[in-house]
Amino acid sequence: MSHEQTAYGLWPLVIFNSAIFIMFAYSFFKPASARDWRTFGAFGAFVVALFVEMYGFPLTIYLLSGWLQTRYPGLDILSHDAGHLWSTLLGAKGNPHFGVLHIASYIFLGWGFFLLSSAWNVLYHAQRRHALATAGPYARIRHPQYVAFVLIMFGFLLQWPTLLTLLMFPVLLLMYARLAVAEEAEMRAQFGDAFDSYARRTPRFIPRFSRLPRAA
C-alpha cells in the first residue's frame, strides 16, 4: 500500500479530529453572543483547514512538491512526516513527533486550552453578578480568551504548517484585535469609570511580567 493511501485520504480522521478539538474548545468557551460565535467560528475554520491537510489532502505539500524535491531530493513528499515542514526546512533528523517544535506545540496547545478554561470560569461568574471580570487571567490581561485561541493556533502552526493556515493566522489576529476593541467599547459603556480604571492598569493582550513604579 502506498504512502499516499496510508498517510492521506483519511477523511473520517479529519472529521473526528476536527470535531474533538472544536468540541473541546466549545466546552471551555461556550459562545453566547454574535461576537462569541464569530470568534469561535474563525477558530473552527482554522482547525478544519488544518486537519484537512494533515489527514485529507496535503495541498501545501503538492504545491511545494517541485521545490521540495529539488532542495531535498531524498524526501518522500507523500509520507506523513513530510507534512511537518518546519522539521524538514530546519534539517531536523529523526521522528518529527519527538522533535523540539512538536513538543513546543503541545506546550502552547495545553497553555491555550488551560487559559481558555480559566478565563471562561471567571467570566461566567462575573456575568452572573453583572460585574466586570477582573480576577484570574483577567487580572493580567483584558482579553485572555482571545489570547488563548491565538496560543492554540500558534501551537498547531508549530506542529503542522500549511499555506492556508499560515495565511489565515494574521487575518485572525487582526479579527480578534478588532473584536477586542469593539468589546471594550461595550464594557466602557456598561461600566464607565470602573472599566477605564481597569484598562489603565491591565494590558490588552500581553501581560506585564514586571511591576515598574508609575510616575506620579
C-alpha positions as a Markdown table, in Angstrom:
| # | Residue | x | y | z |
|---|---|---|---|---|
| 1 | Met | 0.0 | 0.0 | 0.0 |
| 2 | Ser | 1.4 | 3.4 | -1.0 |
| 3 | His | 2.2 | 6.3 | 1.4 |
| 4 | Glu | -0.5 | 8.3 | -0.3 |
| 5 | Gln | -3.0 | 5.7 | 0.6 |
| 6 | Thr | -1.9 | 5.3 | 4.2 |
| 7 | Ala | -1.0 | 8.9 | 5.1 |
| 8 | Tyr | -3.8 | 10.9 | 3.4 |
| 9 | Gly | -7.3 | 10.5 | 2.3 |
| 10 | Leu | -8.3 | 9.6 | 5.8 |
| 11 | Trp | -11.5 | 11.7 | 5.9 |
| 12 | Pro | -13.1 | 10.0 | 8.9 |
| 13 | Leu | -9.9 | 11.0 | 10.8 |
| 14 | Val | -10.3 | 14.6 | 9.5 |
| 15 | Ile | -13.9 | 14.7 | 10.8 |
| 16 | Phe | -13.0 | 13.1 | 14.1 |
| 17 | Asn | -10.0 | 15.3 | 15.0 |
| 18 | Ser | -11.8 | 18.5 | 13.9 |
| 19 | Ala | -14.8 | 17.6 | 16.0 |
| 20 | Ile | -12.8 | 16.7 | 19.0 |
| 21 | Phe | -10.8 | 20.0 | 19.1 |
| 22 | Ile | -13.8 | 22.1 | 18.2 |
| 23 | Met | -16.0 | 20.5 | 20.9 |
| 24 | Phe | -13.2 | 20.7 | 23.4 |
| 25 | Ala | -12.8 | 24.5 | 22.7 |
| 26 | Tyr | -16.6 | 24.9 | 22.8 |
| 27 | Ser | -16.8 | 23.3 | 26.2 |
| 28 | Phe | -14.4 | 25.9 | 27.5 |
| 29 | Phe | -15.5 | 29.0 | 25.5 |
| 30 | Lys | -19.3 | 28.4 | 25.4 |
| 31 | Pro | -20.2 | 31.1 | 22.8 |
| 32 | Ala | -23.3 | 33.1 | 23.5 |
| 33 | Ser | -23.3 | 36.4 | 21.7 |
| 34 | Ala | -22.8 | 37.0 | 17.9 |
| 35 | Arg | -19.3 | 38.2 | 18.7 |
| 36 | Asp | -18.6 | 35.0 | 20.5 |
| 37 | Trp | -19.8 | 32.9 | 17.6 |
| 38 | Arg | -17.6 | 34.9 | 15.2 |
| 39 | Thr | -14.6 | 34.3 | 17.4 |
| 40 | Phe | -15.4 | 30.6 | 17.7 |
| 41 | Gly | -16.3 | 30.2 | 14.0 |
| 42 | Ala | -13.0 | 31.6 | 12.9 |
| 43 | Phe | -11.1 | 29.3 | 15.2 |
| 44 | Gly | -13.2 | 26.3 | 13.9 |
| 45 | Ala | -12.4 | 27.2 | 10.3 |
| 46 | Phe | -8.7 | 27.2 | 11.2 |
| 47 | Val | -8.9 | 23.8 | 12.8 |
| 48 | Val | -10.8 | 22.2 | 9.9 |
| 49 | Ala | -8.4 | 23.7 | 7.4 |
| 50 | Leu | -5.5 | 22.2 | 9.4 |
| 51 | Phe | -6.8 | 18.7 | 9.7 |
| 52 | Val | -8.0 | 18.6 | 6.0 |
| 53 | Glu | -4.3 | 19.0 | 5.0 |
| 54 | Met | -3.0 | 16.8 | 7.8 |
| 55 | Tyr | -5.1 | 13.7 | 7.1 |
| 56 | Gly | -7.2 | 14.5 | 4.0 |
| 57 | Phe | -5.5 | 16.2 | 1.0 |
| 58 | Pro | -2.0 | 17.7 | 1.5 |
| 59 | Leu | -2.5 | 20.7 | -0.7 |
| 60 | Thr | 0.6 | 22.5 | 0.6 |
| 61 | Ile | 2.9 | 19.5 | 0.0 |
| 62 | Tyr | 1.6 | 19.2 | -3.6 |
| 63 | Leu | 2.0 | 22.9 | -4.3 |
| 64 | Leu | 5.6 | 22.8 | -2.9 |
| 65 | Ser | 6.5 | 19.4 | -4.2 |
| 66 | Gly | 8.7 | 20.6 | -7.1 |
| 67 | Trp | 10.7 | 22.9 | -4.8 |
| 68 | Leu | 10.9 | 20.4 | -2.0 |
| 69 | Gln | 12.1 | 17.6 | -4.3 |
| 70 | Thr | 14.7 | 19.9 | -5.8 |
| 71 | Arg | 16.0 | 21.1 | -2.4 |
| 72 | Tyr | 15.5 | 17.8 | -0.6 |
| 73 | Pro | 16.0 | 15.1 | -3.2 |
| 74 | Gly | 15.7 | 12.2 | -0.7 |
| 75 | Leu | 12.4 | 13.4 | 0.7 |
| 76 | Asp | 9.3 | 11.3 | 0.2 |
| 77 | Ile | 6.7 | 14.0 | -0.1 |
| 78 | Leu | 3.9 | 11.5 | 0.2 |
| 79 | Ser | 4.9 | 10.4 | 3.7 |
| 80 | His | 3.1 | 11.9 | 6.6 |
| 81 | Asp | 6.4 | 13.0 | 8.2 |
| 82 | Ala | 6.9 | 15.4 | 5.2 |
| 83 | Gly | 4.0 | 17.4 | 6.4 |
| 84 | His | 6.0 | 18.5 | 9.4 |
| 85 | Leu | 7.5 | 21.2 | 7.2 |
| 86 | Trp | 9.4 | 23.0 | 9.9 |
| 87 | Ser | 11.4 | 19.9 | 10.7 |
| 88 | Thr | 12.2 | 19.4 | 7.0 |
| 89 | Leu | 13.2 | 23.1 | 6.4 |
| 90 | Leu | 15.3 | 23.2 | 9.6 |
| 91 | Gly | 17.1 | 19.9 | 8.7 |
| 92 | Ala | 15.9 | 18.1 | 11.8 |
| 93 | Lys | 16.7 | 14.4 | 11.9 |
| 94 | Gly | 14.6 | 11.6 | 13.4 |
| 95 | Asn | 10.9 | 11.3 | 14.0 |
| 96 | Pro | 9.4 | 14.8 | 13.9 |
| 97 | His | 6.8 | 13.8 | 16.5 |
| 98 | Phe | 9.6 | 13.8 | 19.1 |
| 99 | Gly | 11.3 | 17.0 | 17.9 |
| 100 | Val | 11.6 | 20.2 | 19.9 |
| 101 | Leu | 9.0 | 22.0 | 17.8 |
| 102 | His | 6.4 | 19.2 | 18.2 |
| 103 | Ile | 6.9 | 19.3 | 22.0 |
| 104 | Ala | 6.7 | 23.1 | 22.0 |
| 105 | Ser | 3.4 | 22.8 | 20.0 |
| 106 | Tyr | 1.9 | 20.7 | 22.8 |
| 107 | Ile | 3.0 | 23.2 | 25.4 |
| 108 | Phe | 1.3 | 26.0 | 23.5 |
| 109 | Leu | -1.8 | 23.9 | 23.0 |
| 110 | Gly | -2.0 | 23.0 | 26.6 |
| 111 | Trp | -1.4 | 26.5 | 27.8 |
| 112 | Gly | -4.0 | 27.8 | 25.4 |
| 113 | Phe | -6.7 | 25.4 | 26.5 |
| 114 | Phe | -5.9 | 26.0 | 30.2 |
| 115 | Leu | -6.1 | 29.8 | 29.7 |
| 116 | Leu | -9.4 | 29.4 | 27.8 |
| 117 | Ser | -10.9 | 27.3 | 30.6 |
| 118 | Ser | -9.7 | 29.6 | 33.4 |
| 119 | Ala | -10.9 | 32.7 | 31.6 |
| 120 | Trp | -14.4 | 31.3 | 30.9 |
| 121 | Asn | -14.8 | 30.3 | 34.6 |
| 122 | Val | -14.0 | 33.9 | 35.7 |
| 123 | Leu | -16.1 | 35.5 | 33.0 |
| 124 | Tyr | -19.1 | 33.2 | 33.7 |
| 125 | His | -19.3 | 34.2 | 37.4 |
| 126 | Ala | -18.7 | 37.8 | 36.7 |
| 127 | Gln | -21.6 | 37.9 | 34.2 |
| 128 | Arg | -23.9 | 36.2 | 36.7 |
| 129 | Arg | -23.1 | 39.1 | 39.1 |
| 130 | His | -23.4 | 41.7 | 36.3 |
| 131 | Ala | -19.8 | 42.7 | 37.3 |
| 132 | Leu | -16.6 | 43.4 | 35.4 |
| 133 | Ala | -14.3 | 40.4 | 35.1 |
| 134 | Thr | -11.0 | 41.4 | 36.8 |
| 135 | Ala | -9.9 | 38.2 | 38.6 |
| 136 | Gly | -7.8 | 35.2 | 37.5 |
| 137 | Pro | -6.3 | 35.7 | 34.0 |
| 138 | Tyr | -8.3 | 38.9 | 33.6 |
| 139 | Ala | -6.1 | 40.4 | 36.3 |
| 140 | Arg | -3.2 | 40.1 | 33.9 |
| 141 | Ile | -4.7 | 40.8 | 30.5 |
| 142 | Arg | -8.1 | 42.2 | 29.4 |
| 143 | His | -8.8 | 39.5 | 26.7 |
| 144 | Pro | -7.4 | 36.1 | 27.9 |
| 145 | Gln | -9.9 | 34.2 | 25.8 |
| 146 | Tyr | -8.7 | 35.8 | 22.5 |
| 147 | Val | -5.1 | 35.2 | 23.6 |
| 148 | Ala | -6.0 | 31.6 | 24.3 |
| 149 | Phe | -7.2 | 31.0 | 20.8 |
| 150 | Val | -4.1 | 32.6 | 19.4 |
| 151 | Leu | -1.9 | 30.3 | 21.5 |
| 152 | Ile | -3.7 | 27.2 | 20.4 |
| 153 | Met | -3.5 | 28.2 | 16.7 |
| 154 | Phe | 0.2 | 29.0 | 17.1 |
| 155 | Gly | 0.7 | 25.6 | 18.7 |
| 156 | Phe | -0.9 | 24.0 | 15.6 |
| 157 | Leu | 1.3 | 26.0 | 13.3 |
| 158 | Leu | 4.4 | 24.8 | 15.1 |
| 159 | Gln | 3.3 | 21.3 | 14.5 |
| 160 | Trp | 1.9 | 21.3 | 11.0 |
| 161 | Pro | 2.1 | 24.5 | 9.0 |
| 162 | Thr | 0.1 | 24.8 | 5.8 |
| 163 | Leu | -0.2 | 27.7 | 3.3 |
| 164 | Leu | -3.9 | 28.2 | 4.1 |
| 165 | Thr | -3.5 | 28.3 | 7.9 |
| 166 | Leu | -0.4 | 30.5 | 7.6 |
| 167 | Leu | -2.4 | 32.9 | 5.6 |
| 168 | Met | -5.4 | 32.7 | 8.0 |
| 169 | Phe | -3.3 | 33.3 | 11.1 |
| 170 | Pro | -2.5 | 37.0 | 10.6 |
| 171 | Val | -6.1 | 37.6 | 9.4 |
| 172 | Leu | -7.5 | 36.0 | 12.6 |
| 173 | Leu | -5.1 | 38.1 | 14.7 |
| 174 | Leu | -6.5 | 41.2 | 13.1 |
| 175 | Met | -10.0 | 40.0 | 13.5 |
| 176 | Tyr | -9.5 | 39.2 | 17.2 |
| 177 | Ala | -7.9 | 42.6 | 17.8 |
| 178 | Arg | -10.9 | 44.4 | 16.2 |
| 179 | Leu | -13.3 | 42.3 | 18.2 |
| 180 | Ala | -11.4 | 43.2 | 21.4 |
| 181 | Val | -11.7 | 46.9 | 20.6 |
| 182 | Ala | -15.5 | 46.5 | 20.0 |
| 183 | Glu | -15.9 | 44.6 | 23.2 |
| 184 | Glu | -14.1 | 47.2 | 25.2 |
| 185 | Ala | -16.4 | 49.9 | 23.8 |
| 186 | Glu | -19.4 | 48.0 | 25.1 |
| 187 | Met | -17.7 | 47.4 | 28.5 |
| 188 | Arg | -16.9 | 51.1 | 28.8 |
| 189 | Ala | -20.5 | 52.0 | 28.0 |
| 190 | Gln | -21.7 | 49.5 | 30.6 |
| 191 | Phe | -19.2 | 50.0 | 33.5 |
| 192 | Gly | -17.9 | 53.5 | 32.8 |
| 193 | Asp | -15.0 | 54.7 | 35.1 |
| 194 | Ala | -14.6 | 51.2 | 36.6 |
| 195 | Phe | -13.6 | 49.8 | 33.2 |
| 196 | Asp | -11.4 | 52.8 | 32.4 |
| 197 | Ser | -9.5 | 52.2 | 35.7 |
| 198 | Tyr | -9.2 | 48.5 | 34.9 |
| 199 | Ala | -8.0 | 49.2 | 31.4 |
| 200 | Arg | -5.3 | 51.6 | 32.7 |
| 201 | Arg | -3.8 | 49.0 | 35.0 |
| 202 | Thr | -4.3 | 45.9 | 32.8 |
| 203 | Pro | -2.7 | 45.4 | 29.3 |
| 204 | Arg | -4.9 | 44.3 | 26.5 |
| 205 | Phe | -3.1 | 41.2 | 25.3 |
| 206 | Ile | 0.4 | 40.9 | 26.6 |
| 207 | Pro | 0.9 | 40.8 | 30.4 |
| 208 | Arg | 3.4 | 42.8 | 32.3 |
| 209 | Phe | 5.9 | 40.5 | 33.8 |
| 210 | Ser | 7.4 | 43.2 | 36.0 |
| 211 | Arg | 5.8 | 45.8 | 38.0 |
| 212 | Leu | 7.5 | 49.1 | 37.5 |
| 213 | Pro | 6.8 | 52.1 | 39.7 |
| 214 | Arg | 4.5 | 54.5 | 38.0 |
| 215 | Ala | 5.2 | 58.2 | 37.7 |
| 216 | Ala | 3.0 | 60.4 | 39.8 |
